């Protein structure tokens, strides 16, 4: 699902992501290296609704347009993903990491 999602958003945002990957992350949903145009997504997003994965992807890609979480960044988010705040709230209600204690 992710390769198609990245390609679709690259087209919509007129951006090119040089590299994207998935890895275990303890405290973040995603990260972005702006200079190298490299995006990492938290493996735990695979356990979340696809809308949450898409929100994090667009969020990290928006950092390729604006580094900081300022008004310009929020304007990009509003433009490309108008319901991003709802998706953020949905994701923030969920734990970053799922641990099955086996009780």
N, C-alpha and C positions, 0 to 999 in steps of 0.2 A: 504494500500500500504506500509506503514512504517514497520510493523512487518516483512514482506517478504524482504524488502530492508535491514533492519538491519541484518537479518539472512544471507542473501547472502553476505554482506560485512564482517560479522564476519568470514565466511568461506574463502573468498578471502584473507583477511588480517591476518588470523590465530589469531584472537582476540576473547575475550569474553567481551561483554558489560554487566555489572551486572544489570544495570537499564537504561532505556531511557524513556523520557517523553516529552510532549509537553506543553508549557505554553506561556502566553503572555509575551513578552519581549519588552521593549521600544527601546533599542538601539543596541541589538545584534541579530544575526541570530541563534546563538547557543552558548552553553557553555559546558565545560567538567570538571568534577572532576576526576583527574587522579588517585588519591589514591583509590577512591571508584569505579572507572570505571563507572561513571554515566554521562550520556549525556542528556542535555536538548535542545530541538529545539523550535524555535520561531513558535507560532501558525500561524503567517502571512505567513509562507512558504507554507501553504495549498493553498494560493492564487497565488503562483508563479509556474513556470514550474517545472515539476518533476525533470528535470536535475539540477535545482538549489537546490532543497531539497537534492538530492543525493550528490551534491558537499559539502553542509554543513555537512551532515552526515559523509562523508569520511574525511572531514577536522577535525571534532571533534574526530573521531576514530584515525586519525593519531596522535593526541595529546596523545593518549595512548602509542604510540611508541616514541614520542619526544615532550617534553613539550613546547619548544620554536619554534618560526617561523624562524628557522635558516636553513642552507643549508641541514642539515640532514632531517628536516621536509619537505622541498621542494622536496628533492629526493624521499621521501616516496610518496608524492602527485604525482610527475611525474611518478613514477612506477605504482601506483594503478589507477590513474585517469589522464592520459596524457593530456587531454583537460581541466584540472581544471582552468587554467588561463582564458580561454574563458568563462567558466561557472561563474567564479567570476566576470568578467567584466559585463556579462549579469545581474547577480543579483545586482551588485552595481549600475546599471543604474535604478533600480527600487526602489521606496521608501520602507523603512522598514515597515511602517504601512500605510495601506489604510484607508483613512477617506472619507466617502461620506458626503459632506456638504449639499446635498439636494437642490442645486440651480437649 
